[in-house]
């Protein structure tokens, strides 16, 4: 299943890339349907791909806010399309799909090495580490006192 999820993340990155290149005018679920109809994607990978895109469609604004809050001296719009969307996918998994942060970071680094620039893996690692620490801090604050 882990390999299928890795493939699904790669497909999801391609969907998000196409979405941004098209000017974000299509709804993510519509673009996903078009994408699935033109590619051969295994059932398990497709299921997780649909989960990822649906989650991002539902939570894009809070995901972007979480990523932006973890950027140091950067703005979302200044990031490369690939880096921005790897961060979006990773934040969605970490914050809304309960995937362990270390797994999310490892998967993001693989995507960054495959699709990003030479600087992408280090940059992605730093941002996701900051995001993970902020999420852990928020969890400890909200869970601690009633």
VOGU-3710 file (C-alpha; in Angstrom, 3 decimals, decimal comma):
1> xxxxxxxxxx> 0,000/0,000/0,000  2,870/2,401/0,735  4,065/2,273/-2,888  0,540/2,904/-4,138  0,300/5,968/-1,898  3,670/7,199/-3,152  2,401/6,892/-6,719  -0,828/8,650/-5,753  1,192/11,567/-4,359  3,048/11,863/-7,654
11> xxxxxxxxxx> -0,241/11,851/-9,570  -1,700/14,419/-7,157  1,287/16,677/-7,729  0,640/16,474/-11,464  -3,038/17,365/-10,974  -2,112/20,372/-8,826  0,536/21,464/-11,324  -2,014/21,347/-14,167  -4,522/23,210/-11,994  -2,093/26,062/-11,374
21> xxxxxxxxxx> -0,854/26,207/-14,970  -4,483/26,541/-16,091  -4,869/29,520/-13,789  -6,799/27,677/-11,050  -10,002/28,203/-13,042  -11,064/24,541/-12,944  -12,378/22,961/-9,768  -9,901/20,412/-8,451  -12,444/17,522/-8,505  -13,311/18,303/-12,142
31> xxxxxxxxxx> -9,663/18,367/-13,132  -9,115/15,120/-11,230  -11,932/13,425/-13,178  -10,410/14,579/-16,459  -6,978/13,434/-15,301  -8,179/9,966/-14,251  -10,025/9,463/-17,535  -6,843/10,026/-19,568  -4,375/7,937/-17,541  -3,966/4,400/-16,317
41> xxxxxxxxxx> -3,910/4,573/-12,554  -4,205/1,498/-10,357  -7,290/1,227/-8,147  -5,461/1,666/-4,818  -3,399/4,592/-6,082  -6,524/6,173/-7,568  -8,385/5,839/-4,287  -5,661/7,689/-2,374  -5,265/10,224/-5,205  -8,974/11,007/-4,894
51> xxxxxxxxxx> -8,600/11,322/-1,115  -5,702/13,758/-1,499  -7,402/15,966/-4,079  -10,747/15,941/-2,243  -8,991/16,907/0,994  -7,155/19,750/-0,713  -10,333/20,928/-2,383  -12,061/21,059/1,016  -9,178/22,555/2,999  -7,088/24,537/0,500
61> xxxxxxxxxx> -7,352/27,839/2,365  -6,354/26,512/5,826  -3,655/24,344/4,208  -2,214/27,379/2,428  -2,384/29,379/5,662  -0,544/26,630/7,541  2,153/26,434/4,868  2,474/30,218/4,668  2,809/30,356/8,459  5,745/27,949/8,251
71> xxxxxxxxxx> 7,634/29,858/5,563  10,473/32,034/6,775  11,052/35,108/4,606  9,040/33,624/1,712  5,564/34,139/0,349  3,498/31,341/-1,196  3,336/33,074/-4,575  7,138/33,286/-4,753  7,587/29,515/-4,447  7,980/27,374/-7,536
81> xxxxxxxxxx> 4,777/25,607/-8,584  6,332/22,252/-7,713  7,559/23,268/-4,249  4,287/25,031/-3,400  2,216/21,994/-4,346  4,470/19,480/-2,608  4,018/21,599/0,508  0,244/21,725/-0,007  -0,020/17,954/-0,396  2,173/17,363/2,620
91> xxxxxxxxxx> 0,334/19,832/4,822  -3,006/18,290/3,851  -1,731/14,825/4,779  -0,193/15,997/8,023  -3,053/18,186/9,207  -6,186/16,584/7,746  -5,415/12,935/6,963  -3,504/12,022/10,122  -0,506/10,639/8,229  2,497/10,570/10,597
101> xxxxxxxxxx> 4,606/13,711/10,040  7,842/11,770/9,525  6,193/9,720/6,764  4,823/12,887/5,171  8,236/14,556/5,221  9,982/11,496/3,752  7,427/11,264/0,939  7,688/15,005/0,269  11,470/14,741/0,011  11,110/11,978/-2,575
111> xxxxxxxxxx> 8,766/14,165/-4,636  11,120/17,128/-4,276  14,106/15,060/-5,431  12,177/13,710/-8,405  10,335/16,834/-9,572  11,907/19,857/-7,887  15,124/21,817/-8,206  18,417/21,002/-6,506  17,390/23,228/-3,591  13,876/21,792/-3,265
121> xxxxxxxxxx> 14,546/18,872/-0,881  16,336/21,002/1,698  13,766/23,785/1,436  10,780/21,400/1,644  12,334/19,620/4,633  12,792/22,895/6,523  9,257/24,141/5,873  7,622/20,812/6,750  9,733/20,471/9,890  8,508/23,922/10,978
131> xxxxxxxxxx> 4,925/22,955/10,092  5,226/19,724/12,087  6,563/21,595/15,130  3,759/24,183/14,933  1,139/21,430/14,611  2,595/19,590/17,610  2,595/22,816/19,628  -1,018/23,534/18,678  -2,016/19,969/19,626  -0,307/20,176/22,999
141> xxxxxx> -1,945/23,544/23,703  -5,447/22,447/22,755  -5,268/19,020/24,357  -3,789/20,088/27,655  -6,268/22,122/29,571  -9,968/21,827/30,143
//
